[in-house]
Amino acid sequence: MDTTLTYASPPLPDLVLHEPHKISFGFLLLPNFTLTAFAGFVDMLRLTADDGDLSRPVRCTWSVIGETLTPVRASCGVQITPWETPADKAHYDYVIVVGGLLHGGPPVSDKILEFIRRMAGTQATIVGLCTGTFAMMRAQVLEQHRVCVSWFHYWDFIEQFPAIDASSVIADRLFVIDRRRITCSGGRASIDVAAAILARHLDVAAIQKALRILQVDEEHKGNAPQPHPTGTEPTTHPKIKRAILLMEQNLSASLSIDTLAERVEISPRQLERLFRKTTGKSPQTVARAIRLRAAGWLLTHSEKSVCAIASACGFADASHLGREFRKIWGVTPSAFRRARAAGGELTLASSGDFHEVYPTRSEFY
């Protein structure tokens, strides 16, 4: 008799394979949103989320949100149908608010502003692309945060939100990450901010692969300058680009050399040296030329008095403006205004740039 004892092996428990957490993104498209900003960001997700060019949502997921499922029109006329409404899902890791045209078309609804506020109350990070930052401000989710806007919309932002501390409005760099609020100037910078966000969660190789497929030669960091300011050469040093943008944005209260240097993160001595090397002029000379150019623009495109224009452009009084104006162009501000009103040929260097960029603006802050 065989007395060997045999034991049945206990059944192995079912193996539960836990997939790594997929980073979730919700794109909130506002009326007349900028297609470039949306497409650049979502294509970074598409290419980083999977191997090769398969475009599967393996490493991260994304969805398009609209107030309703009615197609949302981009500023270029292309329409995109949302995949879900604010009521369809309670959680995203990142909510991307994609703005566009400021003027014309329907305003951002109270329902959308409430959704932004609700998401800001969760662990989600709220990201504003282009003028999506304006909607975030209206939703009151940017208090005590630095805010990045495009140089093109800087004066619009200050005008619409006059109570904001102007020193917290950043318009000389591509994007700003401030805790769980990220704001981006828009355009191609949406690719850069997407890369910066993905670098928090994914391997750098996947991000570099996506950038190469998008033909982006170099990823720009947040402190990279926005495109060269009106009237400057495209080859200007990045620090000088940022400094000149800051000069344009502080016409009436000129920044000291020390403050300017601190804002662009170099020493005053380095700043002076870079200005002379790249422009052949001192920072003070460049700042004065910018203020004079703005004064000439206002003389032609506004009914402001010479005294008011002098104040707006950082001159002590009308006499101070008159002296500086006459040194450069040989005429007084009043004579320049009369000549232009009469169809004269007096022109200011680069004044055409102001007409091209700010055709309807008559106020600078």
C-alpha positions in Angstrom: 0.0 0.0 0.0 1.4 3.3 -1.1 1.5 5.6 2.0 3.0 8.5 0.2 1.1 11.6 1.2 0.4 14.0 -1.6 -0.8 17.6 -1.2 -2.6 19.6 -3.8 -0.9 22.9 -4.3 -3.1 25.8 -3.3 -4.4 27.7 -6.2 -2.2 30.7 -7.1 -4.0 34.0 -6.6 -4.8 35.9 -9.8 -2.0 38.3 -10.6 -3.3 41.8 -10.8 -1.1 44.0 -12.9 -1.4 47.6 -12.0 -0.8 49.9 -14.8 1.2 53.0 -14.0 -0.9 56.1 -13.5 -1.6 57.8 -16.8 -1.3 61.6 -16.5 -4.7 63.0 -17.5 -5.2 66.3 -19.4 -8.4 68.1 -20.1 -8.4 70.8 -22.8 -11.0 73.5 -22.2 -11.5 75.3 -25.5 -12.8 78.9 -25.2 -14.6 80.6 -28.0 -12.2 81.7 -30.8 -9.3 79.8 -29.2 -5.9 79.8 -30.9 -5.5 76.6 -32.9 -1.7 76.7 -32.9 -1.6 76.7 -29.1 -4.0 73.8 -28.8 -2.4 71.8 -31.6 1.2 72.3 -30.3 0.3 71.1 -26.8 -1.9 68.2 -27.7 0.6 66.9 -30.3 3.3 66.9 -27.7 1.0 64.6 -25.6 0.2 62.4 -28.6 3.8 61.8 -29.5 5.1 61.4 -26.0 2.3 59.1 -24.8 3.4 56.2 -27.0 6.4 54.7 -28.7 7.2 55.6 -32.3 4.3 57.4 -34.0 1.5 55.2 -32.9 -0.3 57.9 -31.0 -2.0 55.7 -28.4 -2.7 57.2 -25.0 -0.3 54.8 -23.2 1.6 57.2 -20.9 -1.0 59.9 -20.7 -4.6 60.6 -21.7 -6.3 63.7 -22.9 -9.8 64.9 -23.6 -11.4 68.0 -25.1 -14.0 69.8 -22.9 -16.7 72.2 -24.0 -19.6 73.9 -22.2 -21.8 71.7 -24.5 -21.0 69.2 -27.2 -21.5 71.8 -29.8 -18.4 72.4 -32.0 -16.2 75.2 -30.7 -14.8 77.6 -33.3 -11.1 78.5 -33.4 -10.0 82.0 -34.3 -9.0 80.7 -37.8 -12.5 79.2 -38.4 -11.7 75.6 -37.8 -14.3 73.9 -35.5 -13.6 71.2 -33.0 -16.3 69.1 -31.3 -15.8 68.6 -27.6 -15.6 65.1 -26.3 -17.2 65.8 -23.0 -18.7 68.6 -20.9 -17.6 69.9 -17.5 -20.2 67.7 -15.8 -18.9 64.5 -17.4 -15.7 64.0 -15.3 -14.6 65.1 -11.9 -10.8 64.7 -12.1 -7.9 65.8 -14.3 -4.3 66.1 -13.4 -4.0 69.2 -15.7 -6.8 71.4 -17.0 -5.5 73.4 -20.1 -7.5 76.6 -20.7 -7.0 77.5 -24.3 -7.9 81.1 -25.2 -7.6 83.2 -28.3 -9.3 86.3 -29.6 -10.0 88.9 -26.9 -12.4 91.0 -28.8 -15.4 89.8 -30.8 -17.4 86.7 -30.4 -19.2 85.3 -27.3 -17.6 86.0 -23.9 -16.5 83.2 -21.5 -19.7 82.0 -19.8 -20.3 81.8 -16.0 -20.6 78.0 -16.3 -17.0 77.8 -17.7 -15.6 80.1 -15.1 -17.3 78.0 -12.4 -15.7 74.9 -13.8 -12.2 76.5 -13.7 -12.8 77.5 -10.1 -14.0 74.0 -9.3 -11.0 72.4 -10.9 -8.7 74.9 -9.1 -10.1 73.6 -5.8 -8.9 70.0 -6.6 -5.4 68.8 -6.9 -5.4 69.6 -10.6 -2.9 72.1 -12.0 -4.6 74.8 -14.1 -2.7 75.9 -17.3 -3.5 79.0 -19.3 -2.5 79.1 -23.0 -2.6 82.4 -24.9 -5.5 84.4 -23.5 -6.7 81.5 -21.4 -4.9 83.4 -18.7 -7.6 86.1 -18.9 -10.3 83.5 -18.2 -8.3 82.2 -15.2 -8.1 85.8 -13.9 -11.9 86.2 -14.2 -12.4 82.9 -12.5 -10.2 84.3 -9.6 -7.8 81.4 -9.5 -4.6 83.4 -10.0 -4.5 85.4 -6.7 -1.0 85.6 -5.3 0.5 84.0 -8.4 2.8 85.3 -11.1 1.0 85.5 -14.5 2.6 85.2 -17.9 1.0 86.9 -20.9 2.1 87.6 -24.4 3.8 91.0 -25.0 1.0 91.6 -27.6 -1.7 91.4 -24.9 0.2 92.9 -22.0 -1.6 96.3 -22.1 -4.9 94.5 -22.6 -4.3 92.5 -19.4 -3.3 95.6 -17.4 -6.3 97.4 -18.8 -8.8 94.7 -18.0 -7.4 93.9 -14.5 -6.3 97.3 -13.2 -6.1 96.0 -9.6 -3.4 93.5 -10.3 0.1 94.1 -9.1 1.9 94.9 -12.4 5.1 93.4 -11.1 3.4 90.0 -11.1 2.6 90.2 -14.8 5.4 88.6 -16.8 5.5 89.4 -20.5 9.2 89.0 -21.2 9.4 85.2 -21.1 7.6 82.3 -22.6 5.9 80.7 -19.7 5.8 80.8 -15.9 5.3 77.9 -13.5 4.0 79.0 -10.1 2.9 76.1 -7.9 -0.3 74.7 -9.4 -0.8 77.5 -11.8 1.0 77.6 -15.2 0.6 80.4 -17.6 2.0 80.5 -21.2 2.3 83.3 -23.8 0.9 81.0 -26.5 1.9 80.1 -30.0 4.9 77.8 -30.3 5.6 78.3 -26.6 2.7 75.8 -26.0 5.1 73.0 -27.2 7.7 74.2 -24.7 5.4 74.3 -21.7 4.0 70.9 -22.6 7.5 69.5 -22.7 8.2 71.1 -19.3 5.1 69.6 -17.8 5.7 66.1 -19.2 9.3 66.3 -17.9 7.8 66.1 -14.4 6.3 62.7 -15.1 8.0 60.9 -18.0 11.4 59.9 -19.3 13.3 62.7 -21.1 13.9 60.4 -24.1 10.2 60.2 -24.9 9.9 64.0 -24.7 13.0 64.5 -26.9 11.6 62.1 -29.4 8.4 64.1 -29.6 10.2 67.3 -30.1 12.3 65.8 -33.0 9.2 64.5 -34.7 7.6 68.0 -34.4 10.8 69.4 -36.0 11.6 71.4 -32.9 15.3 71.7 -32.8 15.6 73.0 -29.3 13.3 73.0 -26.3 12.9 76.5 -24.8 12.8 76.9 -21.0 10.4 79.2 -19.2 12.9 82.0 -18.9 13.6 82.1 -22.6 12.5 85.5 -24.0 9.4 86.0 -26.0 9.9 87.0 -29.7 12.0 90.1 -30.3 10.2 93.4 -29.4 9.0 95.8 -32.0 11.9 97.6 -33.7 14.7 95.4 -32.4 16.8 93.0 -34.5 15.9 89.3 -34.3 19.5 88.4 -33.4 19.5 90.4 -30.2 20.8 88.5 -27.1 18.0 86.8 -25.1 18.7 88.9 -22.0 18.5 92.1 -24.1 15.3 90.9 -25.7 13.8 90.5 -22.3 15.1 93.8 -21.0 13.7 95.7 -24.0 10.3 94.0 -23.5 10.4 95.2 -19.9 11.3 98.7 -21.0 8.3 98.7 -23.4 6.0 97.5 -20.6 7.2 100.2 -18.1 7.0 103.3 -20.2 5.6 105.7 -17.5 7.8 104.5 -14.6 11.2 103.6 -16.0 12.9 100.7 -14.3 16.4 101.4 -12.8 19.4 99.5 -14.1 19.5 97.5 -10.9 15.8 96.5 -11.1 16.1 95.7 -14.8 19.2 93.5 -14.2 17.4 91.7 -11.4 14.4 91.0 -13.5 16.5 89.4 -16.3 18.7 87.6 -13.8 22.1 89.1 -14.4 24.3 91.8 -12.7 23.9 95.5 -13.6 27.5 95.5 -15.0 26.7 92.5 -17.2 23.6 94.1 -18.5 25.4 97.4 -19.4 28.1 95.4 -21.2 25.6 93.3 -23.1 23.6 96.3 -24.2 26.7 98.0 -25.6 27.9 94.8 -27.3 24.6 94.0 -29.0 23.0 97.4 -29.6 26.0 99.8 -29.4 24.0 101.8 -26.9 23.6 102.1 -23.2 20.4 100.7 -21.6 19.4 104.3 -20.8 19.7 105.4 -24.4 17.6 102.4 -25.6 15.0 103.1 -23.0 14.7 106.8 -24.0 14.4 105.8 -27.7 11.5 103.4 -26.8 9.7 106.1 -24.8 10.2 108.7 -27.6 8.9 106.2 -30.2 5.8 105.6 -28.0 5.3 109.3 -27.6 5.4 109.8 -31.4 2.8 107.1 -31.8 0.5 108.7 -29.3 0.9 112.2 -30.9 -0.4 110.7 -34.1 -3.0 108.3 -32.9 -4.5 110.0 -29.8 -6.0 113.3 -28.8 -4.0 113.4 -25.6 -2.2 116.6 -24.7 1.5 116.8 -25.0 1.7 117.1 -21.2 -0.4 113.9 -20.8 1.8 112.0 -23.4 4.9 113.1 -21.6 3.6 111.7 -18.4 2.5 108.5 -20.0 5.9 107.9 -21.6 8.0 108.6 -18.5 9.1 112.2 -19.1 9.1 114.7 -16.3 6.9 117.2 -18.1 6.0 118.5 -21.6 9.3 120.6 -21.7 11.4 117.5 -21.0 9.6 115.6 -23.8 10.1 118.5 -26.1 13.8 118.8 -25.5 14.4 115.1 -26.1 12.1 114.9 -29.1 13.8 117.9 -30.7 17.3 116.3 -30.2 16.4 113.3 -32.2 14.0 114.6 -34.9 14.6 118.3 -35.0 11.0 119.4 -34.3 8.8 119.8 -31.3 6.1 117.3 -30.4 3.4 119.8 -31.4 5.1 120.5 -34.8 5.3 116.8 -35.4 1.6 116.3 -34.6 0.6 119.2 -36.9 2.7 118.0 -39.8 1.3 114.5 -39.6 -2.2 115.8 -39.3 -1.6 117.9 -42.5 -0.3 114.8 -44.3 3.3 115.8 -44.0 6.2 113.3 -44.5 7.7 113.5 -41.0 8.1 110.0 -39.7 9.6 108.2 -36.7 11.9 105.3 -37.0 9.9 102.1 -36.6 6.7 104.0 -36.0 5.1 101.8 -38.7 5.7 98.8 -36.4 3.4 100.3 -33.8 0.7 100.9 -36.5 1.0 97.2 -37.6 0.9 95.8 -34.1 -1.4 98.2 -32.2 -3.7 99.6 -34.9 -6.5 100.5 -32.4 -4.6 101.2 -29.2 -4.3 104.8 -28.0 -3.3 104.1 -24.4 -0.1 102.5 -22.9 0.3 101.8 -19.2 
